Amino acid sequence: MEEISVKTVSPPIFQVTGENLFREFGTMRPLKRHHLIYSPGDTATHLYMIGHGDVKISRYTSEGRELTLGHLGPNDIFGEGGILLDRPHQSQAVTRTESVVYSMEREALEEMIDRHPRLGIWLSRLMSQRQARMEERLESLLFKSANGKVAQVLLGLANDHGEKVKEGTLITYPITHQEIGSLIATTRETVSYAFMELRRLGLISTCRRRTIVHDLEQLGLAALS
């Protein structure tokens, strides 16, 4: 992440990354799996960073269907929208695994931004990047087939969490068909059918609940459908 100049209680000024900022000035919280960090409508009182583990950000549609906005991992920051826009949280944050989460109180963050405006610019850029990714996801949800959506998710996982093996690229990130369905606003059954079709085409195989991508280029073409 971009470096931010932060002043300690005593001089001199030193350079820290966003991650170190939380470790230096935040509060560390060990959390169990499925711990609810905040819910829609909660007042935004803290900014958060994941030290260890995995956090899911999601919201529910008017029909009661869960839509996953993102899976976040170590050093990812979240909760910035409520702070910067001065409004209650619009989504919920839940740990997927046992995690360590750092939190920084809103008042402390605002004081830090007053002293170091680059921090505010950095957070605004973070929120803008997330907004851009959400717009890209919305476009894919509107215009792609179910198979194309699943292929796109697998392609992203292979790029971010892929390990080269003899058969191709092993996706090491544990994710269920239900969770993929929540990412692309469809059902677990639809995701399972898409997996069957991608296996039939020889693009993927599964072994011990892990997916191996045999041809990233062809999977990329399938993601365009």
Legacy VTK file of the C-alpha trace (Angstrom):
# vtk DataFile Version 3.0
C-alpha trace
ASCII
DATASET POLYDATA
POINTS 225 float
0.000 0.000 0.000
1.008 3.636 -0.374
3.216 4.937 2.419
1.778 7.514 4.792
3.817 9.944 6.824
2.757 9.709 10.460
4.170 11.593 13.446
4.826 9.713 16.658
4.117 11.142 20.105
7.744 12.267 20.124
9.692 13.261 16.996
11.023 12.509 14.489
8.467 11.903 11.714
8.694 8.375 10.347
7.225 6.511 7.424
4.761 3.693 7.997
2.497 1.765 5.685
-1.239 1.592 6.257
-0.756 -1.829 7.880
1.803 -0.530 10.357
-0.434 2.428 11.158
-3.070 0.062 12.556
-0.573 -2.062 14.421
0.889 1.083 15.982
-2.279 2.993 16.836
-5.106 0.443 16.639
-6.533 -2.110 19.065
-5.991 -5.804 18.327
-9.008 -8.118 18.675
-8.807 -11.921 18.282
-12.161 -13.086 16.893
-13.712 -16.505 16.483
-15.128 -17.851 13.231
-18.501 -16.342 12.198
-18.082 -13.361 14.537
-20.305 -10.426 13.508
-18.162 -7.276 13.480
-20.918 -4.892 12.371
-24.378 -5.029 10.796
-26.349 -2.808 8.376
-27.606 0.232 10.257
-24.838 0.175 12.880
-23.125 3.504 13.499
-19.676 3.580 11.911
-17.425 4.015 14.942
-14.224 2.266 13.811
-12.018 1.576 10.828
-10.711 -1.994 10.642
-7.739 -3.926 9.292
-7.299 -7.701 9.145
-4.094 -8.894 10.791
-4.832 -12.569 10.259
-7.753 -14.549 8.890
-10.601 -13.864 6.500
-13.591 -11.488 6.668
-16.681 -11.533 4.436
-18.461 -8.282 3.564
-22.052 -8.833 2.433
-25.554 -7.436 2.397
-29.045 -8.833 1.867
-31.413 -8.021 -0.962
-35.041 -7.098 -0.388
-35.873 -10.744 -1.184
-33.621 -11.899 1.656
-30.850 -13.275 -0.578
-27.299 -12.698 0.603
-24.988 -10.910 -1.834
-21.297 -11.109 -0.992
-19.471 -7.882 -1.759
-16.031 -9.252 -1.037
-13.782 -11.670 0.806
-10.950 -9.838 2.554
-7.669 -11.185 3.898
-4.578 -10.079 5.837
-3.750 -6.355 5.622
-7.074 -5.526 3.947
-8.887 -2.503 5.410
-12.666 -2.224 5.673
-15.391 -0.066 7.195
-14.090 3.080 5.520
-17.358 3.876 3.729
-19.320 4.673 6.876
-16.470 6.800 8.224
-15.816 8.849 5.076
-19.484 9.261 4.119
-20.622 9.818 7.721
-23.468 7.333 7.544
-24.384 3.990 9.157
-22.931 0.810 7.711
-24.799 -0.432 4.650
-23.377 -3.968 4.821
-22.288 -6.525 7.381
-18.805 -7.821 8.176
-18.386 -11.394 9.463
-15.247 -13.459 10.034
-15.046 -16.602 7.889
-12.237 -18.064 9.981
-10.611 -17.408 13.323
-9.145 -13.973 12.774
-7.207 -11.117 14.279
-8.721 -7.724 13.481
-7.277 -4.323 14.354
-9.685 -1.443 14.963
-9.091 2.301 15.153
-11.664 4.602 16.726
-13.258 7.181 14.463
-12.124 10.096 16.632
-8.502 8.928 16.576
-8.652 8.418 12.801
-10.155 11.864 12.183
-7.469 13.460 14.356
-4.811 11.599 12.379
-6.340 12.781 9.084
-6.360 16.379 10.330
-2.670 16.094 11.096
-1.780 14.125 7.972
-4.152 14.846 5.041
-2.433 12.214 2.878
-4.093 9.586 5.044
-7.516 10.909 4.042
-6.506 10.871 0.369
-5.283 7.288 0.745
-8.578 6.158 2.295
-10.598 7.978 -0.387
-8.561 6.224 -3.064
-9.221 2.882 -1.367
-12.973 3.500 -1.378
-12.887 4.615 -5.024
-11.051 1.453 -6.049
-13.655 -0.670 -4.294
-16.446 1.255 -6.009
-14.813 0.636 -9.398
-14.572 -3.095 -8.697
-18.229 -3.193 -7.657
-19.257 -1.504 -10.907
-17.299 -4.107 -12.870
-19.022 -6.884 -10.913
-22.430 -5.329 -11.538
-21.729 -5.262 -15.265
-20.784 -8.947 -15.237
-23.904 -9.845 -13.240
-26.117 -8.126 -15.792
-24.619 -9.392 -19.031
-22.855 -12.723 -18.431
-24.236 -16.247 -18.335
-24.077 -18.262 -15.122
-21.181 -20.288 -16.542
-19.372 -17.080 -17.444
-19.848 -15.665 -13.954
-18.527 -18.812 -12.279
-15.584 -18.920 -14.688
-14.799 -15.301 -13.838
-14.791 -16.045 -10.103
-12.511 -19.045 -10.608
-10.190 -17.029 -12.827
-9.885 -14.347 -10.161
-9.223 -16.937 -7.457
-6.611 -18.645 -9.633
-4.824 -15.341 -10.206
-4.954 -14.302 -6.546
-4.637 -17.669 -4.799
-3.216 -19.987 -7.452
-0.404 -22.455 -6.944
1.287 -24.053 -9.921
0.945 -27.836 -9.947
1.530 -30.545 -12.546
-2.083 -30.436 -13.765
-2.326 -26.617 -13.978
-3.184 -24.054 -11.302
-4.491 -25.195 -7.917
-6.819 -22.697 -6.197
-5.733 -22.805 -2.562
-8.469 -20.478 -1.287
-11.262 -22.509 0.372
-14.646 -21.456 -0.988
-17.950 -23.327 -1.273
-20.457 -23.368 -4.129
-22.847 -21.478 -1.837
-20.265 -18.739 -1.288
-19.598 -18.447 -5.023
-23.340 -18.164 -5.553
-23.483 -15.284 -3.061
-20.697 -13.539 -4.973
-22.578 -13.650 -8.277
-26.182 -13.445 -7.009
-27.244 -16.939 -7.965
-28.032 -20.241 -6.262
-25.717 -23.007 -5.117
-27.407 -25.379 -7.562
-26.665 -23.073 -10.488
-23.011 -22.876 -9.449
-22.828 -26.678 -9.212
-24.230 -27.037 -12.742
-21.666 -24.510 -13.989
-18.873 -26.532 -12.370
-20.170 -29.650 -14.117
-20.071 -27.875 -17.486
-16.576 -26.472 -16.907
-15.391 -29.961 -15.943
-17.042 -31.413 -19.045
-15.119 -28.903 -21.167
-11.897 -29.982 -19.503
-11.185 -26.529 -18.098
-11.209 -27.545 -14.430
-11.194 -30.552 -12.142
-11.769 -30.909 -8.425
-9.727 -32.825 -5.887
-10.343 -32.935 -2.136
-12.696 -29.951 -2.291
-10.115 -27.892 -4.171
-10.349 -26.738 -7.794
-7.569 -27.139 -10.357
-7.687 -24.910 -13.432
-6.133 -26.742 -16.387
-6.069 -23.853 -18.864
-6.208 -20.267 -17.600
-6.471 -18.828 -21.105
-9.465 -20.962 -22.046
-11.096 -20.283 -18.685
-10.660 -16.580 -19.419
-12.501 -17.022 -22.696
-15.275 -18.892 -20.886
-15.525 -15.965 -18.445
-16.459 -13.689 -21.351
-19.578 -15.696 -22.220
LINES 1 226
225 0 1 2 3 4 5 6 7 8 9 10 11 12 13 14 15 16 17 18 19 20 21 22 23 24 25 26 27 28 29 30 31 32 33 34 35 36 37 38 39 40 41 42 43 44 45 46 47 48 49 50 51 52 53 54 55 56 57 58 59 60 61 62 63 64 65 66 67 68 69 70 71 72 73 74 75 76 77 78 79 80 81 82 83 84 85 86 87 88 89 90 91 92 93 94 95 96 97 98 99 100 101 102 103 104 105 106 107 108 109 110 111 112 113 114 115 116 117 118 119 120 121 122 123 124 125 126 127 128 129 130 131 132 133 134 135 136 137 138 139 140 141 142 143 144 145 146 147 148 149 150 151 152 153 154 155 156 157 158 159 160 161 162 163 164 165 166 167 168 169 170 171 172 173 174 175 176 177 178 179 180 181 182 183 184 185 186 187 188 189 190 191 192 193 194 195 196 197 198 199 200 201 202 203 204 205 206 207 208 209 210 211 212 213 214 215 216 217 218 219 220 221 222 223 224
